[in-house]
Amino acid sequence: MKGGHYFRSLNPLRRFTRGPERAAWEQNPSRRRLAEAYDCLQQLYRLREDERAPALGKILEERIVWRELLDLELQEIDEQIERISETSAGGTL
């Protein structure tokens, strides 16, 4: 599998964590979901290579990627709201 190295380099668990840190990282629901999505995308990639069908699973792949992107946007908005709330609460106390 020629693209396997590419996916290994993208795996968030392998890039950012080692040993005991990995277990703590996996406890975070968002990170665990990202790891599961990554695994699903990797399986799709392997299946495409095995079947020599480049379009196989493209709709599923797009759904996974868009769902994660939208979730990241929502998380960013939540963090901004938290910062604004903390700032306004700090100024009124």
Residue pairs with C-beta under 8 A, 6 or more apart in sequence:
1 46
1 49
2 49
3 45
3 49
4 46
7 38
7 41
7 42
7 45
8 14
9 15
10 38
11 35
11 38
11 42
12 31
12 34
12 35
12 38
13 22
13 25
13 26
13 35
13 38
16 25
17 25
25 31
26 32
26 35
30 71
30 75
33 68
34 68
37 64
37 67
37 68
40 60
40 64
41 61
41 64
41 65
44 56
44 57
44 60
44 61
47 56
47 57
48 54
48 56
48 57
